[in-house]
């Protein structure tokens, strides 16, 4: 038989916030305010975790990403050429927009 341990979280909110939450809880048909709060917090926590895992699914993915940010490799020739092309484009655009004024 599994043993369930009830843990506790204490929060302070305004009377207006409590009334709003209580009203929403009643509209959804929850038995009590605690049940509603646990449901909402659990749903939001799962959504945050899901969104966070969309791009970087595993811990290894996150380590690789962080390593690439903290220790970037040297740019290769294609990247250097892309940067030059971009700079030429910006200069060209500035010249064209400057002559219109």
N, C-alpha and C positions, 0 to 999 in steps of 0.2 A: 504494500500500500504506500502510495506517495505521500510525503509530508509537505504541506504547503506552508510557507512562512510568509506572513503578511508584513511587508515593510511599509514604512510611512514616509510621506513627503509633506512637509508643512509649507504652505504658501500664504502670503498676506495679499489680499486684494481689496479693492474698494467695495463698498456696499453696492454701488451701481453695477460693478463688474459681476459681483455674485448674483445679483438679481437677473442680469442679462443671461448669465450662464445657466442659472436655474430655470429660467423661462425656456431657453433652447432645449434643455434637458427634458422638460415636460412635453414640449412639442414633439420630440423624438420618441417619447414613451419610455424613457429610462426609469428604473425603479427608484433611483436616488441620484444625487448630485455626484457622489464619488464614482459610481459606475459610469456615468456620462463622461466625467473628466478622464478617467482611465482609458475609456474607449477612444476619445479624441486625441489624447496625448500619444497613445499607442499607434493610432492610425497615422498621425503626423510624423512620428519617429520612423515608422516603416517607409513612409514616402521620402523622407530625407535620405535615408539609407539607400533606397532604390535609385533616387536621382544621383547620388554620389557614386553609385556603382555602375552607372550607364557607360561612362567613358573608360574609367580605370576599374576593371572588374576585380582584379586580384591584388593582393598585397604586393606581389612581385611586379605587376604593372605599375603600381604607385611608386615603388622603389626605382624602377627604370626611368619613369617620368621625372622624378625628383633629381635623380643623378644627371639626367640630360639638362635640367635647368641649372643645377649647381656647377656642373662640369661640362660646359658645352664643347663640342669638338670644333676644330678649325674649319672655316668655310672652304668648300671645294670650289673648283673653277666655275661650275655652273651657277653656284650661288653668288660668286663674285661678279659674274657676267650679268646676272639678274639685277644685282644692286646697281651696276653701271647703267643698265637699261632703264631702271626706275629713275635714277638721277637725271638722265637725259630727258626722259618723259616729263619730269617735274620742271626742269629748266625750259623745255619747249612750251609747256603749258603756261608758265609764268610769262614768257615772252609774248605768247599769243593773247593772253588776257590783258597784259600790260598795254598792248597797242590798241585795244578796243576802247579804252577809256578816253 
